[in-house]
Amino acid sequence: MKISYHRRKKIKTRRIALKELIQNGIEDPKELALLLKVTPPTIKKDIQALKTMTKEDLTFKTKATSEDILEKKDLILKMLDDENYYNETGEIKIKEICLELKTSRSTVLSVLNGE
């Protein structure tokens, strides 16, 4: 069963709040359920899930700063000057650039289009 982006974000936010409440000393599932406005079974599932979650699972990604974006753009432009990123027919190996920089295809295409 697929869970929507907004639902996953809501679950993640609730689990972060739950972890903070537990660290503050509130451990009764009924009290936690009242504070977070969910049912006690949901709290019990979240507590079980928290045991397997890593620190990265409990943080949200931050958006890239303008400096990061400009730096990535410069790297892409340098790669476009390199012959290794072209195939025999002269076409650009976009997938290779995406994998190396860990970026999306749309980012590379926007640099190619001069945006």
Secondary structure, 3 states (H helix, E strand, C coil): CCCCHHHHHHHHHHHHHHHHHHHCCCCCHHHHHHHHCCCHHHHHHHHHHHHHCCCHHHCCCCCCCHHHHHHHHHHHHHHHHCHHHECCCCCECHHHHHHHHCCCHHHHHHHHCCC
